[in-house]
Amino acid sequence: MKSSSTLLGLLAVLLGSVVAYGAERPNILFIMSDDHAAHAIGAYGGRLAKLDPTPNLDRLAEEGIRLTNAFCTNSICTPARATLMTGQYSHTNGVTTLHGRVKPEDQTLALRMKAAGYQTAMVGKWHLGEEPAFDYYCVLPGQGSYFNPIMRDSTRGDWPNNERRFAGYDCTHSSDAIVQTSLQWLKKRPKDKPFFLMHHFKSPHDNFENAERYDWLYQDVDIPEPESLWRVPNYGSEATKGTGTSVSGRNERRNMGHHMFVDPQLKGEAYTRTAYQRYLKKYLRTVRGVDDGIGRLVDYLNETGELDNTAILYTSDQGFMLGEHDYIDKRWMYDESLRVPFIVRYPARIKSGSVCDAIVNNVDFAPTLLELAGTAKTDDMQGRSVVPLLEGRVPAGWPKSTYYRYWMHMAHHDNPAHYGVRTKDFKLIFFYGLKLDAPGANAPPTQPGWELYDLRNDPHEMNNVYADPAYAHVVKEMKAELLRLKQETGDTDEKYPDLMEVRRKYW
């Protein structure tokens, strides 16, 4: 990370490098939810689309662009947010686990937007441990509460002794409190500058607590099940056997059914179906609260005449397992956890109804926001702007693969540490199964192993073909690509002797 002495030099460069777009620069509203799977958005299709879970997000997609191959690089909350603020992979910015922090002088995105002449605000879930480097902030401390939330408000004093409690009809639930706060800031802010507002929902993060008005939503609906909920065996290889939080209760230590208050006397199929239905209904109720809140923000911008001059971007910090492979939570490199929604509406530069399947990841988000603001990314950012994709162009040499790494070995949800590479056609995952230097559970090593999926013929990742001789050439090519990406991103393993020994045995 950059030192504070470097910060002064950085700001000087920033001030001198802003592109003078003047009044043509858009306002930027960046909306991010927590754990919102792309396949829980109607515009992305799939088994849940017929439930119409997200009419407002669907409208944004219809009026803008939907990216179908956007991925995270570490499917866990704090690292994903650190990547957003720095434009760097977890191993570069040093935030590999939930215990990481990003100091104000290292919050490059916020600093860069300020230097570009934007009025900046951060509202909602922050989860980066340090004071946000924005002109205004009102953020949840840590994970925060779903009801009557306490938030730290920059107008109430110095961090961290500036707490403000939200309660009352309009803001008892965190989603309502966050929307209300953003609307108040938008109404009161000076209008002499364009705004950059990061609006971050806590929902639909576990424990999936919805506002009371959604209690009966989907009450009489049978939520469609994923085929892989019933997959036998419910793991891709020996490396993942017995790991992860299950819906069915097959992993007794991590059993979603207990969390959903399912009668333990129920067994087998009855238990799994009951747990799944309760889980998905609670989850989708919190999603509806997010979507309705987005509708309120869009309506305000429309009423004030600012809608078409505002670039609206929507994403999630990571995806989420909604019963696929009998799993809940995130962390996995399986697509439901790896993929993030990415919807952008800005009619001045984006054709309505556009769809793009180019590969992007969340390291690219900061450079994209900066280009929309008319300024350049910093040299230490590892991503690239996707603005050309938004405008319908795929530049020569655009990446054809993305790198992923999950560090928190067997912590919280019993997921083994792993890394891998995904292309449009294939996915290769190496479960190295070691804790290394990342904080987490005091877990022993787990069985290392490989999983390879042919996404062309097996999009739901049901059949690990790593050991199939017909795919030997693919294994070789994907391993070479994985090593290339590790070298390119600077995430080599040489400093971990135990991991190098595992690689020697299993590569």
PyMOL commands that set and color helices and strands:
alter all, ss='L'
color gray80, all
select helices_A, chain A and resi 4-17+22-24+38-40+42-44+49-51+55-63+77-86+90-93+104-106+108-115+154-156+174-188+212-214+227-230+256-259+268-303+324-326+335-338+362-372+387-390+469-489+497-506
alter helices_A, ss='H'
color red, helices_A
select strands_A, chain A and resi 27-33+65-67+70-71+119-125+136-140+150-153+163-165+195-200+310-316+342-345+354-356+360-361+401-406+418-423+426-431+449-454
alter strands_A, ss='S'
color yellow, strands_A
deselect
rebuild
show_as cartoon
